[in-house]
Amino acid sequence: MTVLTQGLRDGSIVAWRNLLNVRRNADWLFAAVIQPVMFVLLFAYVFAGSIGSNPAAYREFLLAGIFVQTVAFNSAFTVIGLANDLQKGIIDRFRSLPMSRLAVLLGRTVSDLVVSCGALLIMSLCGLVVGWRIRGSFLDAVAAYLLLLLFAFALSWVGALIGLAAPSVEVAQSAGLVWLFPVSFISSAFVSVGGMPGPLRAFAEWNPFTSVINAVRQLFGNPSPPGLPMPHGWPVDHAVLYTVLCAAVILLIFVPLSVAKYRKVASK
């Protein structure tokens, strides 16, 4: 059995174990689903009349941002899950077993990706209720969901490194979310970046969150509503390509760092 095959097999077992824990901890599912639903209802019905001149068009514009924010915030589950396993000594138990060192991290990121799939399904149904529609082709819609899951998987490895570096679960809970709020809000999630002041607009245009949001909007066929300034530039014109490149760079950086950190933590 090759190292890769063993890692995939052991990782699938760890992923199943993590999914069973999610089923037993309903608060995780609550955070993964209820919070995004609240964002949809808040922005769709409270702010839609104040942003743009067409509330119905704004709701379609909004959903891509909510989708991306949802899968991004779900990376906090990776942070908390690994920090919790470290604090309870479960990582030490795994280390004593004849299993791949990659399995723990792969199992955690894959199980959290499954949670993101469920969250996206519920969010899509919620979006249909508030008036969101997929106006692109079937293949474009599939590509949009795959991009969302790729981005979610990449961010989960960022969460893995944070979770392994956090000294406690309490610190991990804050560290897993504190960086996500500014990065996700300084993007095209809720407003067009074309109306932002200079420095913020420059950051938002090249922000990976903006690229995946723009890519998903393009693939779903949900353009900016009337009244919002249209953004321009290479990241917008090549949103799908830029999203794939960003996800690849994140994985290339954080997968080795997370594995190295896990080996260091597990060897203590």
C-alpha positions in Angstrom: 0.0 0.0 0.0 1.4 3.4 -1.0 1.8 6.3 1.4 -0.9 8.2 -0.6 -3.3 5.3 -0.6 -2.9 4.8 3.2 -3.3 8.5 3.8 -6.6 8.5 1.8 -7.9 5.4 3.6 -7.0 6.6 7.0 -8.2 10.1 6.3 -11.7 8.7 5.2 -11.9 6.9 8.6 -11.0 10.1 10.5 -13.5 12.1 8.4 -16.3 9.7 9.3 -15.4 9.9 12.9 -15.6 13.7 12.7 -19.0 13.6 11.0 -20.3 11.4 13.7 -19.2 14.1 16.2 -20.9 16.8 14.2 -24.1 14.8 14.4 -23.8 14.6 18.2 -23.0 18.3 18.5 -26.1 20.1 17.1 -24.6 23.5 17.9 -22.1 23.1 15.1 -24.8 22.5 12.6 -26.7 25.4 14.1 -23.8 27.8 13.5 -23.2 26.4 10.0 -26.7 27.0 8.8 -28.7 29.3 11.0 -26.3 32.2 11.0 -26.1 32.4 7.1 -29.9 32.2 6.9 -30.1 35.1 9.3 -27.7 37.1 7.1 -29.8 36.3 4.0 -33.0 37.5 5.7 -31.3 40.6 7.2 -29.7 41.8 4.0 -32.5 40.7 1.7 -35.4 42.3 3.5 -33.8 45.0 5.8 -31.1 46.5 3.5 -32.2 45.6 0.0 -34.3 48.7 -0.3 -31.4 50.9 0.7 -28.7 49.3 -1.5 -29.4 49.7 -5.2 -32.7 50.6 -6.9 -34.0 47.1 -7.4 -34.5 45.0 -4.2 -35.2 41.8 -6.2 -32.0 42.2 -8.3 -30.0 42.9 -5.1 -31.2 39.7 -3.5 -29.8 37.8 -6.5 -26.6 39.8 -6.2 -26.4 39.1 -2.5 -26.6 35.3 -2.5 -23.1 34.7 -4.0 -21.6 36.7 -1.2 -23.6 34.8 1.4 -22.5 31.5 -0.1 -18.8 32.5 0.0 -19.1 33.9 3.5 -20.8 30.7 4.7 -18.1 28.3 3.4 -15.4 30.7 4.6 -16.8 30.9 8.2 -17.1 27.1 8.2 -13.3 26.9 8.3 -13.6 27.9 11.9 -14.9 24.4 12.5 -11.5 23.1 11.4 -9.8 25.4 13.8 -12.0 24.5 16.8 -12.0 20.8 15.9 -8.3 20.4 15.8 -7.8 22.6 18.9 -10.3 20.5 20.8 -8.7 17.2 19.7 -5.3 18.6 20.9 -6.7 19.7 24.3 -8.4 16.4 24.9 -5.3 14.3 24.0 -7.0 12.7 21.0 -4.1 13.7 18.7 -1.8 11.8 21.1 -4.0 8.7 20.7 -3.9 9.0 16.9 -0.1 9.4 17.0 0.1 6.0 18.8 -1.8 4.3 16.0 -0.2 2.9 12.8 -1.8 5.5 10.6 -0.7 8.1 8.2 0.3 11.5 9.6 -1.7 13.2 6.9 -4.9 11.3 7.9 -5.8 13.6 10.8 -5.6 16.8 8.9 -7.1 15.3 5.7 -10.0 13.8 7.7 -10.7 17.0 9.4 -10.7 19.1 6.3 -12.8 16.6 4.3 -15.4 16.3 7.0 -15.7 20.1 7.2 -16.1 20.2 3.5 -19.1 17.8 3.8 -20.6 20.2 6.3 -20.1 23.0 3.8 -21.9 21.0 1.2 -24.9 20.7 3.5 -24.8 24.4 4.3 -24.7 25.3 0.6 -27.7 23.1 0.0 -29.8 24.7 2.7 -28.5 28.2 1.6 -29.6 27.5 -2.0 -33.1 26.5 -0.8 -33.3 29.6 1.3 -32.1 31.7 -1.6 -34.9 30.3 -3.8 -37.4 31.3 -1.2 -36.2 35.0 -1.2 -36.2 35.2 -5.0 -32.7 34.1 -6.0 -32.5 32.2 -9.3 -29.7 30.4 -11.2 -29.9 32.1 -14.6 -26.8 30.5 -16.1 -26.5 27.0 -17.7 -26.5 23.8 -15.7 -22.8 23.3 -16.3 -22.1 26.8 -15.2 -24.0 26.2 -12.0 -22.1 23.0 -11.3 -18.8 24.9 -11.9 -20.0 27.6 -9.5 -20.6 25.1 -6.7 -17.3 23.4 -7.4 -15.5 26.7 -7.1 -17.2 27.3 -3.7 -16.2 23.9 -2.5 -12.6 24.4 -3.7 -12.4 27.7 -1.9 -13.9 26.1 1.2 -11.3 23.3 1.1 -8.4 25.7 0.7 -9.6 27.9 3.6 -10.0 24.8 5.8 -6.2 24.3 5.6 -5.7 27.8 6.8 -8.0 26.9 9.7 -6.0 23.7 10.3 -2.8 25.7 10.8 -4.5 28.1 13.2 -6.1 25.3 15.1 -2.8 23.5 15.6 -1.0 26.7 16.6 -3.7 27.9 19.1 -2.8 27.2 22.8 -6.4 26.5 23.8 -9.9 26.0 22.4 -11.0 29.4 23.7 -8.2 31.1 21.8 -8.9 29.0 18.7 -12.6 30.2 18.7 -11.5 33.8 18.4 -8.5 33.2 16.2 -10.5 31.2 13.7 -13.0 34.0 13.0 -11.2 37.3 13.8 -9.3 37.4 10.5 -12.4 36.4 8.4 -14.6 39.3 9.3 -12.5 42.1 7.7 -11.4 40.0 4.7 -15.0 38.9 3.9 -16.6 42.3 4.4 -13.9 44.2 2.5 -15.0 42.5 -0.7 -17.9 42.4 -3.1 -20.0 40.2 -0.8 -22.6 42.9 0.0 -21.7 45.9 -2.1 -19.9 46.6 -5.3 -16.2 47.3 -4.8 -16.4 50.1 -7.4 -18.0 52.4 -4.8 -15.3 51.9 -2.2 -12.6 54.5 -1.4 -9.2 54.1 -3.1 -7.2 52.0 -0.7 -10.1 49.7 0.3 -11.1 49.3 -3.3 -7.6 48.3 -4.4 -7.5 45.7 -1.6 -11.1 44.5 -2.3 -10.4 44.1 -6.1 -7.6 41.6 -5.5 -9.1 40.0 -2.4 -9.6 36.3 -3.1 -13.0 36.5 -1.5 -14.0 39.1 -4.1 -12.7 36.9 -7.0 -14.7 33.8 -5.9 -17.8 35.9 -5.3 -17.5 37.5 -8.8 -16.9 34.1 -10.4 -19.9 32.6 -8.7 -22.1 35.6 -9.7 -20.9 35.2 -13.3 -21.6 31.5 -13.5 -25.0 31.8 -11.8 -25.9 34.7 -14.1 -26.5 37.2 -11.2 -25.1 40.5 -12.3 -24.8 43.7 -10.2 -28.2 45.4 -9.7 -29.0 48.9 -11.1 -27.5 51.6 -9.0 -24.3 49.9 -8.0 -21.1 50.9 -9.8 -19.6 48.2 -12.0 -16.1 47.1 -11.1 -13.4 46.6 -13.8 -10.0 45.1 -14.0 -8.1 41.9 -14.5 -9.5 40.1 -11.3 -13.0 40.8 -12.5 -12.5 39.9 -16.1 -10.8 36.7 -15.2 -12.6 35.9 -11.9 -12.8 32.1 -12.4 -9.1 31.8 -13.3 -8.1 34.1 -10.5 -10.1 32.1 -8.0 -8.5 28.8 -9.0 -5.1 30.4 -8.8 -5.8 31.8 -5.3 -7.1 28.5 -4.1 -4.0 26.7 -5.5 -1.7 29.2 -3.8 -3.4 28.8 -0.5 -3.2 25.0 -0.7 0.5 25.1 -1.7 1.3 27.3 1.2 -0.9 26.0 4.0 -0.9 22.2 3.4 2.8 21.9 4.0 2.8 24.3 6.9 -0.1 22.5 8.5 1.5 19.1 8.1 4.8 20.4 9.5 3.0 22.0 12.4 1.1 18.7 13.1 4.3 16.7 13.1 5.8 19.2 15.5 2.8 19.1 17.8 2.3 15.3 17.6 6.0 14.7 18.5 5.8 16.6 21.8 
